[in-house]
Amino acid sequence: MANLEISNKTRLKRIASNQRKMLVCILLMILLTIVGAYDRYNGTGTPMFGESLELLPVYTYYLINIFAFIFVFLLVANVYDSVLIAVLLAILSIVPCVGILILLGANQQATRLLRGNGIKVGFWGAKLDQFN
């Protein structure tokens, strides 16, 4: 369990920044999953993006997954103050279906830590102007 009291404002700002970036990755992963599912099962038999861009949602999903890997590593390393846990959870975030759970768990822990230090956290994470 991460310590809820952090006196270093720079570390809290890094956590808030990485959390916001990771939330964008989560949103894009969910949207691309929906687009990919619709593209395959739209009933017409032809891909929505055409034959040449048939795998565009899949490749974009993998690209977003690489960014999510990086942000999970950075976020977890700051939240738990442990590189070993960060490496383990970042590797697990690549696994299909498990990855989104790791992202949501890291987001929850970051939210708990930020709120424990008196920072307001909304739907898109904490606003960075609170750290000035």
LUMNUKE-771634 format. One record per residue: residue in one letter; x, y, z of N, C-alpha, C, O in turn. Coordinates in Angstrom, 1 decimal, decimal comma. Layout:
N
+----+--------+--------+--------+--------+--------+--------+--------+--------+--------+--------+--------+--------+
| aa |    n.X |    n.Y |    n.Z |   ca.X |   ca.Y |   ca.Z |    c.X |    c.Y |    c.Z |    o.X |    o.Y |    o.Z |
+----+--------+--------+--------+--------+--------+--------+--------+--------+--------+--------+--------+--------+
|  a |      X |      Y |      Z |      X |      Y |      Z |      X |      Y |      Z |      X |      Y |      Z |
...
+----+--------+--------+--------+--------+--------+--------+--------+--------+--------+--------+--------+--------+
This chain:
132
+----+--------+--------+--------+--------+--------+--------+--------+--------+--------+--------+--------+--------+
| aa |    n.X |    n.Y |    n.Z |   ca.X |   ca.Y |   ca.Z |    c.X |    c.Y |    c.Z |    o.X |    o.Y |    o.Z |
+----+--------+--------+--------+--------+--------+--------+--------+--------+--------+--------+--------+--------+
|  m |    0,8 |   -1,2 |    0,0 |    0,0 |    0,0 |    0,0 |    0,9 |    1,2 |    0,0 |    1,9 |    1,3 |    0,7 |
|  a |    0,5 |    2,2 |   -0,8 |    1,3 |    3,4 |   -0,8 |    1,0 |    4,3 |    0,4 |   -0,1 |    4,3 |    0,9 |
|  n |    2,0 |    5,0 |    0,8 |    1,9 |    6,0 |    1,9 |    1,1 |    7,2 |    1,3 |    1,3 |    7,7 |    0,3 |
|  l |    0,0 |    7,5 |    2,1 |   -0,9 |    8,6 |    1,6 |   -0,3 |   10,0 |    1,9 |   -0,8 |   10,9 |    1,2 |
|  e |    0,6 |   10,1 |    2,7 |    1,2 |   11,5 |    3,0 |    2,5 |   11,6 |    2,2 |    3,5 |   11,0 |    2,5 |
|  i |    2,5 |   12,6 |    1,3 |    3,7 |   12,9 |    0,5 |    3,9 |   14,4 |    0,7 |    3,0 |   15,2 |    0,4 |
|  s |    5,1 |   14,8 |    1,1 |    5,3 |   16,2 |    1,3 |    5,9 |   16,8 |    0,1 |    6,0 |   18,1 |    0,0 |
|  n |    6,4 |   16,1 |   -0,9 |    7,0 |   16,6 |   -2,1 |    6,0 |   16,9 |   -3,1 |    5,4 |   16,1 |   -3,7 |
|  k |    5,8 |   18,3 |   -3,3 |    4,8 |   18,7 |   -4,3 |    5,2 |   18,4 |   -5,7 |    4,3 |   18,2 |   -6,6 |
|  t |    6,4 |   18,3 |   -6,0 |    6,9 |   17,9 |   -7,4 |    6,5 |   16,5 |   -7,7 |    6,0 |   16,2 |   -8,8 |
|  r |    6,6 |   15,6 |   -6,7 |    6,2 |   14,2 |   -7,0 |    4,7 |   14,1 |   -7,1 |    4,2 |   13,4 |   -8,0 |
|  l |    3,9 |   14,9 |   -6,4 |    2,5 |   14,9 |   -6,5 |    2,1 |   15,5 |   -7,9 |    1,1 |   15,0 |   -8,5 |
|  k |    2,8 |   16,5 |   -8,4 |    2,5 |   17,0 |   -9,7 |    2,8 |   16,0 |  -10,8 |    2,0 |   15,9 |  -11,8 |
|  r |    3,9 |   15,3 |  -10,6 |    4,2 |   14,2 |  -11,6 |    3,1 |   13,1 |  -11,6 |    2,7 |   12,7 |  -12,7 |
|  i |    2,6 |   12,8 |  -10,4 |    1,6 |   11,8 |  -10,3 |    0,3 |   12,3 |  -11,0 |   -0,3 |   11,5 |  -11,8 |
|  a |   -0,1 |   13,5 |  -10,8 |   -1,3 |   14,1 |  -11,4 |   -1,1 |   14,2 |  -12,9 |   -2,0 |   13,9 |  -13,7 |
|  s |    0,1 |   14,6 |  -13,4 |    0,3 |   14,7 |  -14,8 |    0,2 |   13,3 |  -15,5 |   -0,4 |   13,2 |  -16,6 |
|  n |    0,9 |   12,3 |  -14,9 |    0,9 |   11,0 |  -15,5 |   -0,5 |   10,4 |  -15,5 |   -0,9 |    9,6 |  -16,3 |
|  q |   -1,2 |   10,7 |  -14,4 |   -2,6 |   10,1 |  -14,3 |   -3,5 |   10,7 |  -15,4 |   -4,2 |    9,9 |  -16,0 |
|  r |   -3,4 |   11,9 |  -15,7 |   -4,2 |   12,5 |  -16,7 |   -3,8 |   11,9 |  -18,1 |   -4,7 |   11,6 |  -18,9 |
|  k |   -2,5 |   11,7 |  -18,4 |   -2,1 |   11,1 |  -19,6 |   -2,6 |    9,7 |  -19,7 |   -3,1 |    9,2 |  -20,8 |
|  m |   -2,6 |    9,0 |  -18,6 |   -3,1 |    7,6 |  -18,6 |   -4,6 |    7,5 |  -18,8 |   -5,1 |    6,6 |  -19,4 |
|  l |   -5,3 |    8,5 |  -18,2 |   -6,8 |    8,5 |  -18,4 |   -7,1 |    8,8 |  -19,9 |   -8,1 |    8,2 |  -20,4 |
|  v |   -6,3 |    9,6 |  -20,6 |   -6,6 |    9,8 |  -22,0 |   -6,3 |    8,4 |  -22,8 |   -7,1 |    8,1 |  -23,7 |
|  c |   -5,3 |    7,7 |  -22,4 |   -5,0 |    6,4 |  -23,0 |   -6,2 |    5,4 |  -22,7 |   -6,5 |    4,7 |  -23,6 |
|  i |   -6,7 |    5,4 |  -21,5 |   -7,8 |    4,5 |  -21,2 |   -9,0 |    4,9 |  -22,1 |   -9,7 |    4,0 |  -22,7 |
|  l |   -9,3 |    6,2 |  -22,2 |  -10,5 |    6,6 |  -23,1 |  -10,3 |    6,2 |  -24,5 |  -11,2 |    5,6 |  -25,2 |
|  l |   -9,0 |    6,4 |  -25,0 |   -8,8 |    6,0 |  -26,4 |   -8,8 |    4,5 |  -26,6 |   -9,3 |    4,1 |  -27,7 |
|  m |   -8,3 |    3,8 |  -25,7 |   -8,4 |    2,3 |  -25,8 |   -9,8 |    1,8 |  -25,8 |  -10,2 |    0,9 |  -26,6 |
|  i |  -10,7 |    2,4 |  -25,0 |  -12,1 |    2,0 |  -25,0 |  -12,8 |    2,4 |  -26,3 |  -13,5 |    1,6 |  -26,9 |
|  l |  -12,5 |    3,6 |  -26,8 |  -13,1 |    4,0 |  -28,1 |  -12,6 |    3,2 |  -29,2 |  -13,4 |    2,8 |  -30,1 |
|  l |  -11,3 |    2,9 |  -29,3 |  -10,8 |    2,1 |  -30,4 |  -11,3 |    0,6 |  -30,3 |  -11,5 |    0,0 |  -31,4 |
|  t |  -11,6 |    0,1 |  -29,1 |  -12,2 |   -1,2 |  -29,0 |  -13,6 |   -1,2 |  -29,6 |  -14,0 |   -2,1 |  -30,3 |
|  i |  -14,4 |   -0,1 |  -29,3 |  -15,7 |    0,0 |  -29,8 |  -15,7 |    0,1 |  -31,3 |  -16,5 |   -0,5 |  -32,0 |
|  v |  -14,8 |    1,0 |  -31,8 |  -14,7 |    1,2 |  -33,3 |  -14,3 |   -0,1 |  -34,0 |  -14,8 |   -0,4 |  -35,0 |
|  g |  -13,3 |   -0,8 |  -33,4 |  -12,9 |   -2,1 |  -34,0 |  -14,0 |   -3,1 |  -34,0 |  -14,1 |   -3,9 |  -35,0 |
|  a |  -14,8 |   -3,2 |  -32,9 |  -15,9 |   -4,1 |  -32,9 |  -17,0 |   -3,7 |  -33,9 |  -17,5 |   -4,6 |  -34,5 |
|  y |  -17,3 |   -2,5 |  -34,0 |  -18,3 |   -2,0 |  -35,0 |  -17,8 |   -2,3 |  -36,4 |  -18,6 |   -2,7 |  -37,3 |
|  d |  -16,5 |   -2,1 |  -36,6 |  -16,0 |   -2,2 |  -38,0 |  -16,1 |   -3,7 |  -38,4 |  -16,4 |   -4,0 |  -39,6 |
|  r |  -15,9 |   -4,6 |  -37,5 |  -16,0 |   -6,0 |  -37,8 |  -17,4 |   -6,5 |  -38,0 |  -17,7 |   -7,4 |  -38,8 |
|  y |  -18,3 |   -6,0 |  -37,2 |  -19,7 |   -6,5 |  -37,1 |  -20,7 |   -5,5 |  -37,6 |  -21,8 |   -5,4 |  -37,0 |
|  n |  -20,4 |   -4,6 |  -38,6 |  -21,3 |   -3,6 |  -39,0 |  -22,4 |   -4,2 |  -40,0 |  -23,3 |   -3,5 |  -40,3 |
|  g |  -22,3 |   -5,4 |  -40,3 |  -23,3 |   -6,1 |  -41,1 |  -23,2 |   -5,9 |  -42,6 |  -23,9 |   -6,6 |  -43,4 |
|  t |  -22,3 |   -5,1 |  -43,1 |  -22,2 |   -4,9 |  -44,5 |  -21,2 |   -5,8 |  -45,2 |  -21,2 |   -6,1 |  -46,4 |
|  g |  -20,3 |   -6,3 |  -44,4 |  -19,2 |   -7,2 |  -44,9 |  -18,0 |   -6,5 |  -45,4 |  -17,0 |   -7,1 |  -45,7 |
|  t |  -18,1 |   -5,2 |  -45,4 |  -16,9 |   -4,4 |  -45,8 |  -16,4 |   -3,5 |  -44,7 |  -17,2 |   -3,0 |  -43,9 |
|  p |  -15,1 |   -3,4 |  -44,5 |  -14,6 |   -2,6 |  -43,4 |  -15,0 |   -1,1 |  -43,5 |  -15,1 |   -0,6 |  -44,6 |
|  m |  -15,2 |   -0,5 |  -42,4 |  -15,6 |    0,9 |  -42,3 |  -14,6 |    1,8 |  -42,9 |  -15,0 |    2,8 |  -43,6 |
|  f |  -13,3 |    1,5 |  -42,8 |  -12,3 |    2,4 |  -43,2 |  -11,8 |    2,0 |  -44,6 |  -10,8 |    2,6 |  -45,1 |
|  g |  -12,4 |    1,0 |  -45,2 |  -12,0 |    0,6 |  -46,5 |  -11,0 |   -0,6 |  -46,4 |  -10,5 |   -0,9 |  -45,3 |
|  e |  -10,7 |   -1,2 |  -47,5 |   -9,8 |   -2,4 |  -47,5 |   -8,4 |   -2,1 |  -47,1 |   -7,7 |   -2,8 |  -46,4 |
|  s |   -7,9 |   -0,9 |  -47,6 |   -6,5 |   -0,6 |  -47,3 |   -6,3 |   -0,2 |  -45,8 |   -5,1 |   -0,3 |  -45,3 |
|  l |   -7,3 |    0,4 |  -45,2 |   -7,1 |    0,8 |  -43,8 |   -7,9 |   -0,1 |  -42,8 |   -8,4 |    0,3 |  -41,8 |
|  e |   -8,1 |   -1,3 |  -43,2 |   -8,9 |   -2,3 |  -42,4 |   -8,4 |   -2,5 |  -41,0 |   -9,2 |   -2,6 |  -40,1 |
|  l |   -7,1 |   -2,5 |  -40,8 |   -6,5 |   -2,7 |  -39,5 |   -6,1 |   -1,4 |  -38,8 |   -5,3 |   -1,5 |  -37,8 |
|  l |   -6,5 |   -0,3 |  -39,3 |   -6,2 |    1,0 |  -38,6 |   -6,5 |    1,0 |  -37,2 |   -5,7 |    1,5 |  -36,4 |
|  p |   -7,8 |    0,6 |  -36,8 |   -8,1 |    0,7 |  -35,3 |   -7,2 |   -0,3 |  -34,5 |   -6,9 |    0,1 |  -33,4 |
|  v |   -6,8 |   -1,4 |  -35,1 |   -6,0 |   -2,3 |  -34,3 |   -4,6 |   -1,8 |  -34,1 |   -4,1 |   -1,9 |  -33,0 |
|  y |   -4,0 |   -1,2 |  -35,2 |   -2,7 |   -0,7 |  -35,0 |   -2,6 |    0,6 |  -34,1 |   -1,7 |    0,8 |  -33,4 |
|  t |   -3,7 |    1,4 |  -34,2 |   -3,8 |    2,5 |  -33,3 |   -3,9 |    2,1 |  -31,9 |   -3,4 |    2,7 |  -31,0 |
|  y |   -4,7 |    1,0 |  -31,7 |   -4,9 |    0,5 |  -30,3 |   -3,5 |    0,0 |  -29,8 |   -3,2 |    0,3 |  -28,6 |
|  y |   -2,7 |   -0,7 |  -30,6 |   -1,4 |   -1,1 |  -30,1 |   -0,5 |    0,1 |  -29,8 |    0,3 |    0,0 |  -28,9 |
|  l |   -0,6 |    1,1 |  -30,6 |    0,2 |    2,3 |  -30,3 |   -0,2 |    3,0 |  -29,0 |    0,7 |    3,4 |  -28,2 |
|  i |   -1,5 |    3,1 |  -28,8 |   -2,0 |    3,6 |  -27,5 |   -1,6 |    2,7 |  -26,4 |   -1,3 |    3,2 |  -25,3 |
|  n |   -1,5 |    1,4 |  -26,6 |   -1,1 |    0,5 |  -25,5 |    0,3 |    0,7 |  -25,2 |    0,7 |    0,6 |  -24,0 |
|  i |    1,2 |    1,1 |  -26,1 |    2,6 |    1,3 |  -25,8 |    2,7 |    2,6 |  -25,0 |    3,5 |    2,6 |  -24,0 |
|  f |    1,9 |    3,6 |  -25,3 |    1,9 |    4,8 |  -24,5 |    1,4 |    4,5 |  -23,1 |    1,9 |    5,1 |  -22,1 |
|  a |    0,3 |    3,7 |  -23,0 |   -0,2 |    3,3 |  -21,7 |    0,8 |    2,6 |  -20,9 |    0,9 |    2,8 |  -19,6 |
|  f |    1,6 |    1,7 |  -21,5 |    2,7 |    1,0 |  -20,8 |    3,7 |    2,0 |  -20,2 |    4,1 |    1,9 |  -19,0 |
|  i |    4,1 |    3,1 |  -20,9 |    5,0 |    4,1 |  -20,4 |    4,4 |    4,8 |  -19,3 |    5,0 |    5,0 |  -18,2 |
|  f |    3,1 |    5,3 |  -19,4 |    2,5 |    6,1 |  -18,4 |    2,2 |    5,2 |  -17,1 |    2,2 |    5,8 |  -16,0 |
|  v |    1,9 |    4,0 |  -17,3 |    1,7 |    3,1 |  -16,1 |    3,0 |    3,0 |  -15,3 |    3,0 |    3,1 |  -14,1 |
|  f |    4,1 |    2,8 |  -16,1 |    5,4 |    2,7 |  -15,4 |    5,7 |    4,0 |  -14,6 |    6,1 |    3,9 |  -13,5 |
|  l |    5,5 |    5,1 |  -15,3 |    5,9 |    6,4 |  -14,6 |    4,9 |    6,7 |  -13,4 |    5,4 |    7,1 |  -12,4 |
|  l |    3,6 |    6,4 |  -13,6 |    2,7 |    6,6 |  -12,5 |    2,9 |    5,7 |  -11,3 |    3,0 |    6,2 |  -10,2 |
|  v |    3,1 |    4,4 |  -11,6 |    3,3 |    3,5 |  -10,5 |    4,6 |    3,7 |   -9,8 |    4,7 |    3,5 |   -8,6 |
|  a |    5,6 |    4,1 |  -10,5 |    6,9 |    4,3 |   -9,9 |    6,8 |    5,5 |   -9,0 |    7,5 |    5,5 |   -7,9 |
|  n |    6,0 |    6,5 |   -9,3 |    5,8 |    7,6 |   -8,4 |    4,9 |    7,3 |   -7,2 |    5,1 |    7,8 |   -6,1 |
|  v |    3,8 |    6,6 |   -7,5 |    2,9 |    6,3 |   -6,5 |    3,4 |    5,4 |   -5,4 |    3,4 |    5,7 |   -4,2 |
|  y |    4,0 |    4,3 |   -5,8 |    4,5 |    3,3 |   -4,9 |    6,0 |    3,5 |   -4,5 |    6,5 |    2,9 |   -3,6 |
|  d |    6,7 |    4,4 |   -5,2 |    8,1 |    4,7 |   -5,0 |    8,9 |    3,4 |   -5,1 |    9,8 |    3,2 |   -4,3 |
|  s |    8,6 |    2,6 |   -6,1 |    9,3 |    1,3 |   -6,3 |    9,3 |    1,0 |   -7,8 |    8,3 |    1,0 |   -8,5 |
|  v |   10,5 |    0,9 |   -8,3 |   10,7 |    0,6 |   -9,7 |   10,3 |   -0,8 |  -10,0 |    9,8 |   -1,1 |  -11,1 |
|  l |   10,5 |   -1,8 |   -9,1 |   10,2 |   -3,2 |   -9,3 |    8,7 |   -3,4 |   -9,5 |    8,3 |   -4,1 |  -10,5 |
|  i |    7,9 |   -2,8 |   -8,7 |    6,4 |   -2,9 |   -8,8 |    6,0 |   -2,2 |  -10,1 |    5,1 |   -2,7 |  -10,8 |
|  a |    6,7 |   -1,1 |  -10,5 |    6,3 |   -0,3 |  -11,7 |    6,6 |   -1,2 |  -12,9 |    5,8 |   -1,2 |  -13,9 |
|  v |    7,7 |   -1,9 |  -13,0 |    8,1 |   -2,8 |  -14,1 |    7,1 |   -3,9 |  -14,2 |    6,6 |   -4,2 |  -15,3 |
|  l |    6,8 |   -4,5 |  -13,1 |    5,8 |   -5,7 |  -13,1 |    4,4 |   -5,2 |  -13,6 |    3,9 |   -5,9 |  -14,4 |
|  l |    3,9 |   -4,1 |  -13,1 |    2,6 |   -3,7 |  -13,5 |    2,6 |   -3,2 |  -14,9 |    1,6 |   -3,3 |  -15,6 |
|  a |    3,7 |   -2,6 |  -15,3 |    3,8 |   -2,1 |  -16,7 |    3,8 |   -3,3 |  -17,7 |    3,1 |   -3,2 |  -18,7 |
|  i |    4,5 |   -4,3 |  -17,4 |    4,5 |   -5,5 |  -18,2 |    3,1 |   -6,2 |  -18,2 |    2,6 |   -6,6 |  -19,3 |
|  l |    2,4 |   -6,2 |  -17,1 |    1,1 |   -6,8 |  -17,0 |    0,1 |   -5,9 |  -17,8 |   -1,0 |   -6,4 |  -18,2 |
|  s |    0,4 |   -4,6 |  -17,9 |   -0,6 |   -3,7 |  -18,7 |   -0,6 |   -4,0 |  -20,2 |   -1,5 |   -3,6 |  -20,8 |
|  i |    0,3 |   -4,8 |  -20,7 |    0,4 |   -5,1 |  -22,1 |   -0,6 |   -6,3 |  -22,4 |   -1,0 |   -6,4 |  -23,5 |
|  v |   -0,8 |   -7,1 |  -21,4 |   -1,6 |   -8,3 |  -21,6 |   -3,1 |   -7,9 |  -21,9 |   -3,7 |   -7,1 |  -21,2 |
|  p |   -3,7 |   -8,4 |  -23,0 |   -5,0 |   -8,1 |  -23,3 |   -6,0 |   -8,4 |  -22,2 |   -5,8 |   -9,5 |  -21,5 |
|  c |   -7,0 |   -7,6 |  -22,0 |   -8,0 |   -7,7 |  -21,0 |   -7,5 |   -7,5 |  -19,5 |   -8,3 |   -7,0 |  -18,7 |
|  v |   -6,3 |   -7,8 |  -19,2 |   -5,7 |   -7,6 |  -17,9 |   -5,2 |   -6,2 |  -17,9 |   -5,2 |   -5,5 |  -16,9 |
|  g |   -4,7 |   -5,7 |  -19,0 |   -4,1 |   -4,4 |  -19,1 |   -5,1 |   -3,2 |  -18,7 |   -4,6 |   -2,3 |  -18,0 |
|  i |   -6,3 |   -3,3 |  -19,1 |   -7,3 |   -2,2 |  -18,8 |   -7,5 |   -2,3 |  -17,3 |   -7,7 |   -1,2 |  -16,6 |
|  l |   -7,5 |   -3,5 |  -16,7 |   -7,7 |   -3,6 |  -15,2 |   -6,5 |   -3,0 |  -14,5 |   -6,7 |   -2,3 |  -13,4 |
|  i |   -5,3 |   -3,2 |  -15,0 |   -4,1 |   -2,6 |  -14,4 |   -4,2 |   -1,1 |  -14,5 |   -3,8 |   -0,4 |  -13,5 |
|  l |   -4,6 |   -0,6 |  -15,6 |   -4,7 |    0,9 |  -15,8 |   -5,7 |    1,5 |  -14,8 |   -5,5 |    2,5 |  -14,2 |
|  l |   -6,9 |    0,8 |  -14,7 |   -7,9 |    1,3 |  -13,8 |   -7,4 |    1,2 |  -12,3 |   -7,7 |    2,1 |  -11,5 |
|  g |   -6,7 |    0,2 |  -12,0 |   -6,2 |    0,0 |  -10,6 |   -5,2 |    1,1 |  -10,3 |   -5,2 |    1,7 |   -9,2 |
|  a |   -4,3 |    1,4 |  -11,2 |   -3,2 |    2,4 |  -11,0 |   -3,9 |    3,8 |  -10,9 |   -3,5 |    4,6 |  -10,1 |
|  n |   -4,9 |    4,0 |  -11,7 |   -5,7 |    5,3 |  -11,6 |   -6,3 |    5,4 |  -10,3 |   -6,3 |    6,5 |   -9,7 |
|  q |   -6,9 |    4,4 |   -9,8 |   -7,6 |    4,4 |   -8,5 |   -6,6 |    4,7 |   -7,4 |   -6,9 |    5,5 |   -6,5 |
|  q |   -5,5 |    4,1 |   -7,4 |   -4,5 |    4,3 |   -6,4 |   -3,9 |    5,7 |   -6,4 |   -3,7 |    6,4 |   -5,4 |
|  a |   -3,7 |    6,2 |   -7,6 |   -3,2 |    7,6 |   -7,8 |   -4,3 |    8,6 |   -7,3 |   -3,9 |    9,6 |   -6,6 |
|  t |   -5,5 |    8,3 |   -7,6 |   -6,6 |    9,2 |   -7,1 |   -6,7 |    9,2 |   -5,6 |   -6,8 |   10,2 |   -4,9 |
|  r |   -6,5 |    8,0 |   -5,0 |   -6,5 |    7,9 |   -3,5 |   -5,4 |    8,7 |   -2,9 |   -5,6 |    9,3 |   -1,9 |
|  l |   -4,2 |    8,6 |   -3,5 |   -3,0 |    9,3 |   -3,0 |   -3,2 |   10,8 |   -3,1 |   -2,8 |   11,5 |   -2,2 |
|  l |   -3,7 |   11,3 |   -4,3 |   -3,8 |   12,7 |   -4,5 |   -4,9 |   13,3 |   -3,5 |   -4,7 |   14,3 |   -2,9 |
|  r |   -6,0 |   12,6 |   -3,4 |   -7,0 |   13,0 |   -2,4 |   -6,6 |   13,0 |   -1,0 |   -6,9 |   13,8 |   -0,2 |
|  g |   -5,7 |   12,0 |   -0,7 |   -5,2 |   11,9 |    0,7 |   -4,3 |   13,1 |    1,0 |   -4,0 |   13,4 |    2,2 |
|  n |   -3,8 |   13,8 |    0,0 |   -2,9 |   14,9 |    0,2 |   -3,6 |   16,2 |   -0,1 |   -3,0 |   17,3 |   -0,2 |
|  g |   -5,0 |   16,2 |   -0,1 |   -5,8 |   17,4 |   -0,2 |   -5,9 |   18,0 |   -1,6 |   -6,2 |   19,2 |   -1,7 |
|  i |   -5,7 |   17,2 |   -2,6 |   -5,8 |   17,7 |   -4,0 |   -7,1 |   17,2 |   -4,5 |   -7,5 |   16,0 |   -4,4 |
|  k |   -7,9 |   18,1 |   -5,1 |   -9,2 |   17,7 |   -5,8 |   -8,9 |   17,0 |   -7,1 |   -8,1 |   17,5 |   -7,9 |
|  v |   -9,6 |   15,9 |   -7,2 |   -9,4 |   15,0 |   -8,4 |  -10,8 |   14,9 |   -9,0 |  -11,7 |   14,4 |   -8,4 |
|  g |  -10,9 |   15,2 |  -10,3 |  -12,1 |   15,1 |  -11,0 |  -12,1 |   14,0 |  -12,0 |  -11,3 |   13,0 |  -11,9 |
|  f |  -13,0 |   14,0 |  -13,0 |  -13,1 |   13,0 |  -14,0 |  -11,8 |   12,8 |  -14,8 |  -11,4 |   11,7 |  -15,1 |
|  w |  -11,2 |   13,9 |  -15,1 |   -9,9 |   13,9 |  -15,9 |   -8,7 |   14,0 |  -15,0 |   -7,6 |   14,4 |  -15,5 |
|  g |   -8,8 |   13,7 |  -13,8 |   -7,7 |   13,7 |  -12,9 |   -7,6 |   15,1 |  -12,2 |   -8,6 |   15,9 |  -12,3 |
|  a |   -6,5 |   15,4 |  -11,6 |   -6,3 |   16,7 |  -10,9 |   -5,9 |   17,8 |  -11,9 |   -5,1 |   17,5 |  -12,8 |
|  k |   -6,4 |   19,0 |  -11,6 |   -5,9 |   20,1 |  -12,4 |   -4,6 |   20,5 |  -12,0 |   -4,3 |   20,6 |  -10,8 |
|  l |   -3,7 |   20,7 |  -12,9 |   -2,3 |   21,0 |  -12,6 |   -2,1 |   22,4 |  -12,0 |   -1,0 |   22,7 |  -11,4 |
|  d |   -3,1 |   23,3 |  -12,1 |   -2,9 |   24,6 |  -11,5 |   -3,0 |   24,6 |  -10,0 |   -2,8 |   25,6 |   -9,3 |
|  q |   -3,5 |   23,5 |   -9,4 |   -3,5 |   23,3 |   -7,9 |   -2,1 |   23,2 |   -7,3 |   -2,0 |   23,4 |   -6,1 |
|  f |   -1,1 |   23,0 |   -8,1 |    0,2 |   22,8 |   -7,6 |    1,1 |   24,0 |   -7,6 |    2,2 |   24,0 |   -7,2 |
|  n |    0,5 |   25,2 |   -8,0 |    1,3 |   26,4 |   -8,0 |    1,3 |   27,1 |   -6,7 |    1,9 |   28,2 |   -6,6 |
+----+--------+--------+--------+--------+--------+--------+--------+--------+--------+--------+--------+--------+
